[in-house]
Structure formats: structure tokens, C-alpha cells
Amino acid sequence: MRRQYTTAELNNPVANPFQCLFTQVASPASYCPASPIFHEPDSIYNDDTIPLTNLLRPFPQFDGPLEGLPLLGAQSFYNALQFRFQKRSSHYVSFEGNYTLSKATDDSSVGANAFVGNLNTGNPQELDNLRAEHSISANDTTHRLAAAIIVDVPVGRDRWLGRNMNRALDAIVGGWRISNILTFQTGQPTPIAMSQNAIVDGNQRPNLLCASPATGLSAHRSALTGQSTIDISCFGDPGDEQPGNAPRYLSNLRTDGIHNIDVAFSKEFVPREGMRLELRGEFFNAFNTPRFAIPDTFWPDSSFGVISSTLGNPRHGQLGVRFEF
């Protein structure tokens, strides 16, 4: 008959049957060697007692939980519809870009790049039930638009406005070029975990009680007021050593996306034949638009769903001069 232990029982100390393999003991058991065969002074197997959970694992001689090990063998599925658009330079304007509509699912999003975004929060809930891990991927971004736009300002000598402008004035206001790089992207789906994990060797998730757990509060408003973007009542405690029914990531609960515009201004001079002088100013995140970080996703923390930090950099710029001869 299989017994169900509680988390507290699994963490209770019991006599260590492996102690004599690591250190000399006063009353060795019949299976103990004449002298210790392992010399690992930092191992807990030198102690008189060890947690009960260690003895119930398939390989009890190995200490430590397995929850920190990412699932490096996984299945993923990706489908996308992509559009590419381009306008060659004419009438002072040219642009090029692409738009992607996509969906990605997998049963593990953790790997060598687990430090990126929220990829490191999707470790399995039950190591012996990996089929239950399939969900929307942490890498899923439904919409992404990236474009580059170049505008030659139609002001200056031989241009639409100021065709006969004097050279002194043209040197100041004429011949400027404005370049933009636009990036807009949907946020990543959000993982919800238990603040007090009650599954040994797993990452317990809560039960999902609502179809849509978002409160409708914007990331900006949450960061400003300290209010939650996630409805805390939409989740429940599954119980001790019980897996929750919430998926690894919730597709209808997403982090703040990317909405960034970089702008560059440039102008070229030809002081004399064989020489070229370029002035350039570049401004990244030109409109100083913040991108908010993932909220507290550990249920039921007092700050659950609250956003308290940002990602990326505020607006910054650089100026440069280039002289060719």
C-alpha cells in the first residue's frame, strides 16, 4: 500500500543509514565497510540524521532535490504568419519592416538561456508527470512588428522647400535625414507559482479558478499605485503535496511588451572635393517609454500581481562627428 506523506513529514529527520560510508561511527551496521569509502566533508551524509525524503527517492544515495535541474529535453511547436513590407527611396521617404503573428507551445521553456525574461520560472511541477507540463511557451509573443524608416527632410538647396536657399542657411537647416527603428511586441505569458511550495522536488502551482485572472489594470497604473494586475481570488491552494491545475504559463495574462522607438538625426557636408563631414545624433528609447518588468507571481503574496520595477534603459543618446578625406 502506497502511503501519502505530508511535506512536514518528508522533511522530518530520520536515522542516516549511509553515515558509515562517509565517516567513522561508534556502532557500525553489518553492511558498513571497515573504513569510510567516501570523503565528502560537506555532505549531509556525514550527519546522524537526514530528511526522510532522501530515503524515499529512487536513488537515495544522492543528496538534494532535483527541482533546480531544467528539463533540457523537450518538445516545442511554433506556427507563424509573416509579412514583409518595403518602400524604396522616393519622394524623400523609404522604409522596410516585417510583422509576425505567431503561437509557440512547449513542455519546457528552460535551458541555457534561462536567465532571459521569465524563462527560469517554468520548472516542472511533477517530475514524473511531464505530459501535464505542455502549455503556451514562455517564448510566445503573439504579435511583433519591427520596421526601419528613413526620411530625408525636404528642406534645403535642391529640395522641395528652399530649393534656392543660400549656402549659409542650408548648412544649418538643410539636408537633414531622420532615421527611425520601431519595435513593438506582445509581452510574454505569465507563470503563477506558490509562494510556499508544498511539493518536494517540484514547483507547485495553484489551482486556477477563473477563466481570466487579469484585473484589467495597466502595468503603468500598477507601478504607480501599487495595485495588483492579477486577481488573487482567481487562484486557490491545491493542498499539501498536490499539484495545482494552473498551466505553466497563462496566455491571457502577459507581461508588459516592447514598445520602443530609436531616432537618429544626421547631416552631411562636402567642404571641398575629396572631403566629407558627417554630423550624427542618435537617441535610443527616444520617447522615454518604460517597459515594466514581470509582477510578483507568487500566490498568495501580499504583493501578488504588483509591478515594482522596469526593464531596459531610459532614454539616452550619443553625438558623433565623422570626417573623411
C-alpha positions in Angstrom: 0.0 0.0 0.0 1.4 3.4 -1.0 1.5 6.0 1.7 1.0 9.7 1.1 3.3 11.8 3.2 2.9 15.4 4.0 5.6 18.0 3.3 6.3 18.3 7.0 6.7 14.5 7.4 9.0 14.3 4.4 11.3 17.0 5.9 11.4 15.2 9.3 14.9 13.9 10.3 15.4 10.2 10.4 18.5 8.0 11.2 21.1 8.1 8.4 21.8 4.6 7.2 24.6 5.9 4.9 26.6 7.6 7.6 29.2 4.8 8.0 30.1 5.2 4.3 31.1 8.8 4.9 32.6 8.9 8.4 33.6 6.5 11.2 30.7 5.7 13.5 30.6 4.2 17.0 28.3 1.2 16.3 28.5 0.4 12.6 25.9 -1.8 11.0 26.8 -5.2 9.5 26.9 -3.7 5.9 29.3 -1.0 6.8 32.9 -1.2 5.5 35.9 -1.3 7.8 36.6 2.4 7.0 34.6 5.1 5.2 34.8 4.9 1.4 33.6 8.5 0.6 35.4 11.6 1.7 33.0 14.5 1.3 33.2 16.7 4.3 30.4 19.0 3.1 27.8 16.2 2.5 24.9 15.8 4.9 25.5 12.1 4.9 28.2 12.7 7.5 25.4 13.6 9.9 23.5 11.3 12.3 20.2 12.2 10.6 18.9 13.1 7.2 15.4 14.2 5.9 13.0 11.3 5.3 12.5 12.5 1.7 16.1 11.5 0.9 15.4 7.8 1.7 12.2 7.8 -0.5 13.9 8.9 -3.7 14.7 6.4 -6.4 18.4 7.0 -5.7 18.7 7.8 -2.0 22.5 7.9 -2.0 22.3 11.2 -3.9 21.5 14.2 -1.7 19.4 17.2 -2.7 16.2 17.9 -4.6 16.0 17.8 -8.4 13.9 21.0 -8.8 16.8 23.1 -9.8 17.6 21.0 -12.9 15.9 22.3 -16.0 14.2 19.9 -18.4 16.7 20.0 -21.3 14.8 17.5 -23.4 11.5 19.0 -24.5 9.0 19.3 -27.3 8.0 22.6 -28.9 5.6 23.7 -31.6 5.8 27.0 -33.4 3.4 28.4 -36.1 3.6 31.8 -37.6 2.3 34.1 -40.3 4.9 36.6 -41.5 4.5 39.8 -43.6 7.4 41.8 -45.1 6.9 45.3 -46.5 9.3 47.6 -48.2 9.3 51.0 -49.9 12.4 52.0 -51.9 13.7 55.6 -51.6 11.4 58.0 -53.4 9.8 61.3 -52.5 12.2 61.6 -49.6 10.9 58.5 -47.8 11.9 54.8 -47.6 11.1 52.1 -45.2 11.4 48.3 -44.6 10.0 46.0 -42.0 8.1 42.9 -41.1 5.2 41.8 -39.0 4.8 38.3 -37.4 1.7 36.7 -36.0 2.7 33.5 -34.1 2.0 31.0 -31.4 4.5 28.8 -29.6 3.8 25.9 -27.2 6.1 23.5 -25.4 6.5 21.4 -22.3 9.6 23.2 -21.1 10.9 26.7 -21.8 14.0 26.4 -19.6 17.5 26.0 -21.0 20.9 27.6 -21.4 19.2 31.0 -21.8 17.0 30.6 -18.6 18.2 34.0 -17.4 16.3 35.8 -20.1 12.9 37.2 -19.1 10.8 34.7 -17.1 12.2 31.6 -18.7 13.6 30.2 -15.4 10.2 30.0 -13.7 8.8 27.1 -15.7 10.5 24.1 -14.0 8.2 21.0 -13.8 5.5 20.7 -11.1 5.8 16.9 -11.0 8.9 15.3 -12.4 7.0 12.0 -13.1 4.2 13.7 -15.0 5.8 15.8 -17.7 2.8 15.4 -20.0 1.0 17.9 -17.8 3.7 20.5 -18.5 2.6 21.3 -22.0 1.3 24.9 -22.3 1.9 28.1 -24.1 5.6 28.8 -24.2 7.4 31.4 -22.2 8.9 32.5 -25.6 5.4 33.1 -27.1 4.9 36.6 -28.4 1.7 36.8 -30.4 2.4 40.0 -32.3 5.8 41.5 -33.3 6.3 44.5 -35.6 9.8 45.8 -36.5 10.4 48.5 -39.0 13.1 51.0 -40.1 12.0 54.3 -41.7 14.3 56.9 -43.3 13.1 60.4 -44.1 15.2 62.9 -46.0 13.8 66.2 -44.7 12.6 68.1 -47.8 14.2 71.3 -46.8 17.4 72.8 -48.3 19.1 73.5 -51.5 17.8 71.5 -54.5 15.0 70.1 -52.3 11.2 70.7 -52.2 11.4 73.6 -49.8 14.2 76.1 -50.1 15.4 75.0 -53.5 17.4 78.2 -53.9 18.4 78.6 -50.2 21.7 80.4 -49.6 24.5 78.1 -48.6 25.0 79.6 -45.1 21.4 78.9 -44.1 21.4 75.5 -45.9 24.4 74.5 -43.8 22.2 74.9 -40.7 18.7 73.8 -41.6 19.1 72.0 -44.9 19.9 68.4 -45.9 19.0 66.7 -42.6 18.0 63.0 -42.5 15.8 61.4 -39.8 16.1 57.6 -39.3 13.8 55.6 -37.0 13.8 52.0 -35.8 10.4 50.9 -34.4 9.9 47.7 -32.3 6.5 46.7 -31.0 6.0 43.3 -29.4 3.4 41.5 -27.3 4.5 40.6 -23.8 5.4 37.1 -22.6 2.8 34.9 -20.9 3.0 34.9 -17.1 3.7 31.9 -14.8 2.0 31.6 -11.4 3.7 29.7 -8.6 3.0 29.0 -4.9 4.9 31.3 -2.5 5.1 28.3 -0.1 6.0 25.3 -2.3 4.4 22.1 -0.9 5.6 19.6 -3.4 9.0 18.0 -2.6 11.3 18.1 -5.7 8.7 20.0 -7.7 7.5 23.6 -8.4 3.9 23.6 -7.1 1.3 25.7 -8.9 -2.0 26.9 -7.6 -5.5 25.9 -8.8 -6.9 28.2 -11.5 -10.5 29.2 -10.5 -11.2 31.9 -13.2 -11.2 31.9 -17.0 -9.5 35.3 -17.0 -7.4 36.2 -13.9 -6.3 39.7 -15.1 -7.8 42.7 -13.2 -7.6 44.9 -16.3 -5.2 47.3 -14.5 -2.4 48.5 -16.8 1.2 47.9 -15.9 1.8 51.7 -15.6 -1.0 52.1 -13.2 0.1 49.1 -11.1 3.6 50.5 -10.8 2.2 54.0 -9.9 -0.4 52.9 -7.3 0.9 49.5 -6.0 -2.4 47.8 -7.1 -2.4 44.3 -8.5 -2.7 43.4 -12.1 -3.8 39.9 -11.2 -7.0 38.9 -9.4 -5.8 37.0 -6.3 -9.2 35.3 -5.8 -8.8 33.5 -9.2 -6.4 31.1 -7.6 -6.6 28.5 -4.8 -4.4 26.3 -2.7 -4.4 22.7 -4.2 -3.2 21.2 -0.8 -0.1 19.6 0.6 1.8 17.5 -1.9 -0.9 18.1 -4.5 -0.3 19.6 -8.0 -2.3 22.6 -9.0 -4.3 22.7 -12.2 -2.9 26.0 -13.4 -0.7 25.7 -16.6 3.0 26.6 -16.5 2.2 29.9 -18.3 -1.1 31.7 -18.8 -1.6 33.0 -22.3 -4.3 35.6 -21.2 -2.0 37.0 -18.5 1.0 38.7 -20.1 3.9 40.9 -19.0 4.4 44.3 -20.5 5.5 44.2 -24.1 8.1 46.1 -26.1 7.2 49.5 -27.5 10.4 51.2 -28.4 11.4 53.8 -31.0 15.0 54.8 -31.7 15.7 58.0 -33.6 18.8 59.3 -35.4 19.5 62.7 -37.0 22.3 63.1 -39.5 23.6 65.6 -42.0 26.5 65.5 -44.4 28.7 68.4 -45.6 31.2 68.4 -48.5 33.6 71.2 -47.6 35.6 70.6 -50.7 36.2 67.9 -53.3 37.5 64.7 -51.7 36.3 65.6 -48.2 33.1 64.7 -46.3 31.9 65.7 -42.9 29.0 64.0 -41.2 27.2 65.1 -38.0 25.1 62.5 -36.3 22.9 62.3 -33.2 21.3 59.0 -32.0 18.7 58.7 -29.3 17.6 55.3 -28.0 14.2 54.9 -26.5 13.7 58.4 -27.9 10.2 58.9 -26.2 11.4 57.5 -22.9 8.8 54.8 -22.8 9.2 52.5 -19.9 8.9 48.7 -20.2 7.6 47.3 -16.9 9.0 44.0 -15.5 7.0 40.9 -14.6 4.9 41.4 -11.5 5.1 39.3 -8.3 3.7 36.0 -9.5 4.0 34.0 -6.2 0.5 33.3 -4.9 -0.7 34.5 -2.3 2.0 37.1 -1.5 0.8 40.4 -0.2 2.3 42.0 -3.3 0.9 39.4 -5.7 0.4 40.9 -9.1 2.1 44.1 -8.2 4.7 45.6 -10.6 7.7 47.2 -8.9 10.4 47.5 -11.4 11.2 48.2 -15.1 13.4 46.6 -17.8 15.8 48.1 -20.2 17.2 51.6 -20.2 15.6 55.1 -20.1 16.2 57.5 -23.0 19.8 58.1 -23.7 21.7 59.4 -26.7 25.1 60.0 -28.3 26.5 62.6 -30.7 29.2 62.0 -33.2 31.3 63.7 -35.9 32.9 61.9 -38.8 35.4 63.4 -41.2 36.6 61.6 -44.3 39.3 62.9 -46.6 
